[in-house]
Amino acid sequence: MPVRVVDNSSPSQVSGTTPGNALPQPCTLLSVGQAFSGTQNVSSLQKDEAWRVNVKIQGCDLDHGYLCGTMEALNVPMADTPVVTFWEGEIVDTKNYTFFTGKWGATEEDDIKHWTKFPSFLPLLSQVEADGGKSLDLSNYPYIFMRWKEQYFVNVGTDCGLTIAGFYYVCFSCSDGSINGFYYDPNSSPFQKLELKSTNDGRLGFSFSSYELQ
């Protein structure tokens, strides 16, 4: 949630199911009501800066590779209050979505540059370069890869000084619920890193503590 981009869409969505593809196994740490807390590094050449970030999952549909949630950024210099956004996510399951974004201003080269920032992605690299990963079976992979796209500001206007033009490349660990991400927006500082840890055991309901994202 930093600076603004045009949405020219050529979707990352996959039409049809490739034989052998299977959906990710349900993970209790990636479920409705689960909360995460951490930081997003928004440093630039001019200064080092990090925002405290809280994320909460509000919806999750593994069959369709979809999830959504809220994101709260704290200690944002240009905002008088914490800034909350609503985001929607695409789960890279190679059935509904591949590793190639195909929209939001991201090229396949951008995708590879960002996914390879995650060590857990590297064993998949050659197959992704070949076909976007369509032939991979990620159902038992210990990490879940996603894209998170903020859709709108919840508690502030668009004049708050922040942008939601970009999106996050996200890697979720099924073993401990930790999340790492990198924000992509050609008009923002590159590779802003998001680091989050799970803060509960999947409590339901809507609540905030403190937060923002990659």
C-alpha atoms as a printed R data frame, in Angstrom:
    type eleno elety resid chain resno       x       y       z
1   ATOM     1    CA   MET     A     1   0.000   0.000   0.000
2   ATOM     2    CA   PRO     A     2   2.456   2.692  -1.111
3   ATOM     3    CA   VAL     A     3   2.064   4.760  -4.806
4   ATOM     4    CA   ARG     A     4  -0.701   4.249  -8.906
5   ATOM     5    CA   VAL     A     5  -1.027   1.927 -11.963
6   ATOM     6    CA   VAL     A     6  -3.352   1.227 -14.882
7   ATOM     7    CA   ASP     A     7  -5.057  -2.149 -15.007
8   ATOM     8    CA   ASN     A     8  -4.528  -3.614 -18.505
9   ATOM     9    CA   SER     A     9  -5.766  -7.135 -17.994
10  ATOM    10    CA   SER     A    10  -4.669 -10.298 -19.690
11  ATOM    11    CA   PRO     A    11  -5.582 -12.702 -16.930
12  ATOM    12    CA   SER     A    12  -3.416 -15.021 -14.921
13  ATOM    13    CA   GLN     A    13  -6.496 -17.191 -14.564
14  ATOM    14    CA   VAL     A    14  -6.295 -20.652 -16.059
15  ATOM    15    CA   SER     A    15  -9.147 -21.909 -18.179
16  ATOM    16    CA   GLY     A    16  -9.735 -25.589 -17.651
17  ATOM    17    CA   THR     A    17  -7.832 -28.018 -15.497
18  ATOM    18    CA   THR     A    18  -4.571 -29.609 -16.533
19  ATOM    19    CA   PRO     A    19  -4.456 -33.360 -15.831
20  ATOM    20    CA   GLY     A    20  -2.568 -34.056 -12.641
21  ATOM    21    CA   ASN     A    21  -3.304 -30.671 -11.090
22  ATOM    22    CA   ALA     A    22  -4.683 -30.766  -7.579
23  ATOM    23    CA   LEU     A    23  -5.759 -28.023  -5.225
24  ATOM    24    CA   PRO     A    24  -3.670 -27.136  -2.156
25  ATOM    25    CA   GLN     A    25  -4.587 -29.108   0.934
26  ATOM    26    CA   PRO     A    26  -6.617 -27.116   3.488
27  ATOM    27    CA   CYS     A    27  -4.360 -25.435   6.019
28  ATOM    28    CA   THR     A    28  -5.725 -24.313   9.385
29  ATOM    29    CA   LEU     A    29  -3.240 -21.447   9.430
30  ATOM    30    CA   LEU     A    30  -4.746 -20.086   6.200
31  ATOM    31    CA   SER     A    31  -8.396 -19.851   7.158
32  ATOM    32    CA   VAL     A    32 -11.135 -17.323   7.839
33  ATOM    33    CA   GLY     A    33 -10.449 -15.316  10.983
34  ATOM    34    CA   GLN     A    34  -6.711 -15.984  10.998
35  ATOM    35    CA   ALA     A    35  -4.667 -12.893  11.857
36  ATOM    36    CA   PHE     A    36  -1.086 -11.966  11.057
37  ATOM    37    CA   SER     A    37   1.157  -9.175  12.278
38  ATOM    38    CA   GLY     A    38   4.521  -7.847  11.185
39  ATOM    39    CA   THR     A    39   6.165  -5.155   9.099
40  ATOM    40    CA   GLN     A    40   6.467  -3.859   5.576
41  ATOM    41    CA   ASN     A    41   9.757  -2.325   4.595
42  ATOM    42    CA   VAL     A    42   9.051   0.791   2.525
43  ATOM    43    CA   SER     A    43  12.606   2.128   2.469
44  ATOM    44    CA   SER     A    44  13.803   4.230  -0.449
45  ATOM    45    CA   LEU     A    45  17.200   5.568  -1.490
46  ATOM    46    CA   GLN     A    46  16.461   8.626   0.621
47  ATOM    47    CA   LYS     A    47  15.558   6.930   3.922
48  ATOM    48    CA   ASP     A    48  14.980   3.676   5.763
49  ATOM    49    CA   GLU     A    49  11.376   3.160   6.800
50  ATOM    50    CA   ALA     A    50   9.149   0.301   7.931
51  ATOM    51    CA   TRP     A    51   5.433   0.242   8.753
52  ATOM    52    CA   ARG     A    52   3.772  -2.051  11.222
53  ATOM    53    CA   VAL     A    53   1.180  -4.173   9.469
54  ATOM    54    CA   ASN     A    54  -1.779  -6.329  10.517
55  ATOM    55    CA   VAL     A    55  -3.641  -8.645   8.143
56  ATOM    56    CA   LYS     A    56  -6.822 -10.601   8.741
57  ATOM    57    CA   ILE     A    57  -8.332 -13.225   6.428
58  ATOM    58    CA   GLN     A    58 -12.050 -12.640   5.854
59  ATOM    59    CA   GLY     A    59 -12.734 -15.252   3.184
60  ATOM    60    CA   CYS     A    60 -11.033 -18.314   1.698
61  ATOM    61    CA   ASP     A    61 -12.229 -20.555  -1.162
62  ATOM    62    CA   LEU     A    62  -9.529 -23.050  -2.138
63  ATOM    63    CA   ASP     A    63 -11.703 -24.609  -4.861
64  ATOM    64    CA   HIS     A    64 -11.602 -21.339  -6.793
65  ATOM    65    CA   GLY     A    65  -8.137 -20.193  -5.672
66  ATOM    66    CA   TYR     A    66  -9.615 -17.178  -3.891
67  ATOM    67    CA   LEU     A    67  -9.128 -15.459  -0.576
68  ATOM    68    CA   CYS     A    68  -9.718 -11.961   0.752
69  ATOM    69    CA   GLY     A    69  -9.035  -9.944   3.833
70  ATOM    70    CA   THR     A    70  -8.214  -6.633   5.425
71  ATOM    71    CA   MET     A    71  -4.877  -4.960   5.837
72  ATOM    72    CA   GLU     A    72  -4.037  -2.266   8.357
73  ATOM    73    CA   ALA     A    73  -0.910  -0.114   8.123
74  ATOM    74    CA   LEU     A    74   0.273   1.636  11.289
75  ATOM    75    CA   ASN     A    75   2.726   4.471  11.860
76  ATOM    76    CA   VAL     A    76   2.268   5.726   8.286
77  ATOM    77    CA   PRO     A    77   3.930   9.179   8.270
78  ATOM    78    CA   MET     A    78   1.383  10.914   5.999
79  ATOM    79    CA   ALA     A    79  -1.712   9.489   7.735
80  ATOM    80    CA   ASP     A    80  -3.306  10.640  11.004
81  ATOM    81    CA   THR     A    81  -4.795   7.208  11.702
82  ATOM    82    CA   PRO     A    82  -3.958   3.610  10.786
83  ATOM    83    CA   VAL     A    83  -4.858   2.976   7.139
84  ATOM    84    CA   VAL     A    84  -7.078  -0.031   6.435
85  ATOM    85    CA   THR     A    85  -7.591  -1.586   2.998
86  ATOM    86    CA   PHE     A    86  -9.591  -4.510   1.668
87  ATOM    87    CA   TRP     A    87  -7.687  -6.938  -0.558
88  ATOM    88    CA   GLU     A    88  -8.487  -9.948  -2.698
89  ATOM    89    CA   GLY     A    89  -6.045 -12.741  -3.405
90  ATOM    90    CA   GLU     A    90  -5.292 -15.299  -6.081
91  ATOM    91    CA   ILE     A    91  -3.869 -18.633  -4.899
92  ATOM    92    CA   VAL     A    92  -1.367 -20.052  -7.375
93  ATOM    93    CA   ASP     A    93  -2.708 -23.595  -7.586
94  ATOM    94    CA   THR     A    94  -2.024 -24.105 -11.349
95  ATOM    95    CA   LYS     A    95  -5.721 -24.950 -11.710
96  ATOM    96    CA   ASN     A    96  -7.271 -21.519 -11.227
97  ATOM    97    CA   TYR     A    97  -4.130 -19.364 -11.379
98  ATOM    98    CA   THR     A    98  -0.554 -19.792 -12.565
99  ATOM    99    CA   PHE     A    99   2.652 -18.034 -11.552
100 ATOM   100    CA   PHE     A   100   2.286 -15.619 -14.478
101 ATOM   101    CA   THR     A   101   0.177 -12.626 -13.435
102 ATOM   102    CA   GLY     A   102  -0.812 -11.303 -16.878
103 ATOM   103    CA   LYS     A   103  -2.283  -8.050 -15.518
104 ATOM   104    CA   TRP     A   104  -1.729  -5.151 -13.104
105 ATOM   105    CA   GLY     A   105   1.219  -4.002 -15.213
106 ATOM   106    CA   ALA     A   106   3.352  -7.086 -14.449
107 ATOM   107    CA   THR     A   107   5.227  -8.896 -17.216
108 ATOM   108    CA   GLU     A   108   6.421 -12.500 -17.049
109 ATOM   109    CA   GLU     A   109   9.898 -11.116 -16.417
110 ATOM   110    CA   ASP     A   110   8.557  -9.146 -13.442
111 ATOM   111    CA   ASP     A   111   6.894 -12.314 -12.162
112 ATOM   112    CA   ILE     A   112  10.103 -14.341 -12.303
113 ATOM   113    CA   LYS     A   113  12.118 -11.548 -10.654
114 ATOM   114    CA   HIS     A   114   9.716 -11.444  -7.720
115 ATOM   115    CA   TRP     A   115   8.983 -15.167  -7.298
116 ATOM   116    CA   THR     A   116  12.710 -15.974  -7.260
117 ATOM   117    CA   LYS     A   117  13.078 -13.746  -4.197
118 ATOM   118    CA   PHE     A   118  11.489 -16.656  -2.299
119 ATOM   119    CA   PRO     A   119  13.964 -19.545  -1.709
120 ATOM   120    CA   SER     A   120  11.000 -21.949  -1.578
121 ATOM   121    CA   PHE     A   121  10.161 -21.084  -5.192
122 ATOM   122    CA   LEU     A   122  13.552 -21.963  -6.662
123 ATOM   123    CA   PRO     A   123  12.869 -25.739  -7.044
124 ATOM   124    CA   LEU     A   124   9.882 -24.785  -9.235
125 ATOM   125    CA   LEU     A   125  11.675 -22.243 -11.407
126 ATOM   126    CA   SER     A   126  12.511 -24.348 -14.466
127 ATOM   127    CA   GLN     A   127   8.957 -25.635 -14.833
128 ATOM   128    CA   VAL     A   128   7.486 -22.156 -14.338
129 ATOM   129    CA   GLU     A   129   9.782 -20.757 -17.014
130 ATOM   130    CA   ALA     A   130   8.586 -23.546 -19.329
131 ATOM   131    CA   ASP     A   131   4.818 -23.224 -18.944
132 ATOM   132    CA   GLY     A   132   3.996 -20.898 -16.049
133 ATOM   133    CA   GLY     A   133   3.949 -23.925 -13.775
134 ATOM   134    CA   LYS     A   134   0.723 -25.316 -15.262
135 ATOM   135    CA   SER     A   135   2.008 -28.891 -15.064
136 ATOM   136    CA   LEU     A   136   3.158 -28.633 -11.436
137 ATOM   137    CA   ASP     A   137   1.303 -30.437  -8.669
138 ATOM   138    CA   LEU     A   138   1.426 -28.105  -5.671
139 ATOM   139    CA   SER     A   139  -1.167 -29.946  -3.578
140 ATOM   140    CA   ASN     A   140   1.380 -31.172  -1.038
141 ATOM   141    CA   TYR     A   141   3.956 -28.417  -1.398
142 ATOM   142    CA   PRO     A   142   4.821 -26.951   2.036
143 ATOM   143    CA   TYR     A   143   4.362 -23.402   0.755
144 ATOM   144    CA   ILE     A   144   1.406 -21.647  -0.857
145 ATOM   145    CA   PHE     A   145   2.099 -18.861  -3.351
146 ATOM   146    CA   MET     A   146  -0.400 -16.062  -3.825
147 ATOM   147    CA   ARG     A   147  -0.984 -12.582  -5.192
148 ATOM   148    CA   TRP     A   148  -2.771 -10.035  -3.008
149 ATOM   149    CA   LYS     A   149  -4.390  -7.011  -4.668
150 ATOM   150    CA   GLU     A   150  -5.779  -4.209  -2.534
151 ATOM   151    CA   GLN     A   151  -9.170  -3.159  -3.888
152 ATOM   152    CA   TYR     A   152 -10.147  -0.110  -1.848
153 ATOM   153    CA   PHE     A   153  -9.466   1.944   1.264
154 ATOM   154    CA   VAL     A   154 -11.796   1.079   4.134
155 ATOM   155    CA   ASN     A   155 -11.387   3.994   6.533
156 ATOM   156    CA   VAL     A   156  -9.710   6.785   4.546
157 ATOM   157    CA   GLY     A   157 -10.127   8.465   1.183
158 ATOM   158    CA   THR     A   158  -7.917   8.168  -1.878
159 ATOM   159    CA   ASP     A   159  -6.330  11.482  -0.866
160 ATOM   160    CA   CYS     A   160  -4.607   9.809   2.105
161 ATOM   161    CA   GLY     A   161  -1.239   9.991   0.337
162 ATOM   162    CA   LEU     A   162  -0.963   6.235  -0.255
163 ATOM   163    CA   THR     A   163  -1.611   4.178  -3.358
164 ATOM   164    CA   ILE     A   164  -3.062   0.719  -3.882
165 ATOM   165    CA   ALA     A   165  -2.078   0.569  -7.541
166 ATOM   166    CA   GLY     A   166   0.308  -2.333  -7.085
167 ATOM   167    CA   PHE     A   167  -0.021  -5.823  -5.662
168 ATOM   168    CA   TYR     A   168   1.890  -8.306  -3.503
169 ATOM   169    CA   TYR     A   169   3.671 -11.498  -4.458
170 ATOM   170    CA   VAL     A   170   3.143 -13.656  -1.379
171 ATOM   171    CA   CYS     A   171   4.635 -16.878  -0.012
172 ATOM   172    CA   PHE     A   172   2.845 -18.589   2.880
173 ATOM   173    CA   SER     A   173   4.466 -21.311   4.989
174 ATOM   174    CA   CYS     A   174   2.044 -24.135   5.815
175 ATOM   175    CA   SER     A   175   4.226 -25.266   8.723
176 ATOM   176    CA   ASP     A   176   4.246 -22.109  10.847
177 ATOM   177    CA   GLY     A   177   1.856 -19.678   9.141
178 ATOM   178    CA   SER     A   178   4.553 -17.127   8.377
179 ATOM   179    CA   ILE     A   179   4.083 -14.875   5.360
180 ATOM   180    CA   ASN     A   180   6.690 -13.176   3.207
181 ATOM   181    CA   GLY     A   181   5.823 -10.902   0.357
182 ATOM   182    CA   PHE     A   182   7.151  -8.322  -2.075
183 ATOM   183    CA   TYR     A   183   5.169  -5.344  -3.315
184 ATOM   184    CA   TYR     A   184   5.143  -4.645  -7.045
185 ATOM   185    CA   ASP     A   185   4.288  -1.249  -8.490
186 ATOM   186    CA   PRO     A   186   6.464   0.388 -11.167
187 ATOM   187    CA   ASN     A   187   5.847   3.756  -9.467
188 ATOM   188    CA   SER     A   188   6.967   2.621  -5.999
189 ATOM   189    CA   SER     A   189  10.299   1.581  -4.525
190 ATOM   190    CA   PRO     A   190  11.031  -1.958  -5.787
191 ATOM   191    CA   PHE     A   191  10.902  -5.125  -3.687
192 ATOM   192    CA   GLN     A   192   9.295  -3.638  -0.576
193 ATOM   193    CA   LYS     A   193   9.330  -6.629   1.727
194 ATOM   194    CA   LEU     A   194   6.381  -7.790   3.798
195 ATOM   195    CA   GLU     A   195   7.052 -10.074   6.783
196 ATOM   196    CA   LEU     A   196   4.149 -11.390   8.867
197 ATOM   197    CA   LYS     A   197   3.690 -13.991  11.583
198 ATOM   198    CA   SER     A   198   0.488 -15.757  12.598
199 ATOM   199    CA   THR     A   199  -0.951 -14.256  15.785
200 ATOM   200    CA   ASN     A   200  -3.834 -16.617  16.620
201 ATOM   201    CA   ASP     A   201  -5.287 -20.059  15.936
202 ATOM   202    CA   GLY     A   202  -7.984 -19.055  13.489
203 ATOM   203    CA   ARG     A   203 -10.364 -17.098  15.732
204 ATOM   204    CA   LEU     A   204 -13.456 -15.947  13.856
205 ATOM   205    CA   GLY     A   205 -14.792 -12.442  13.845
206 ATOM   206    CA   PHE     A   206 -13.580  -9.019  12.773
207 ATOM   207    CA   SER     A   207 -10.928  -7.306  14.830
208 ATOM   208    CA   PHE     A   208  -7.720  -5.365  14.424
209 ATOM   209    CA   SER     A   209  -4.556  -4.933  16.435
210 ATOM   210    CA   SER     A   210  -1.964  -3.210  14.226
211 ATOM   211    CA   TYR     A   211  -0.677  -3.595  10.502
212 ATOM   212    CA   GLU     A   212   0.072  -3.042   6.498
213 ATOM   213    CA   LEU     A   213   1.572  -5.093   3.485
214 ATOM   214    CA   GLN     A   214   4.212  -6.181   0.622
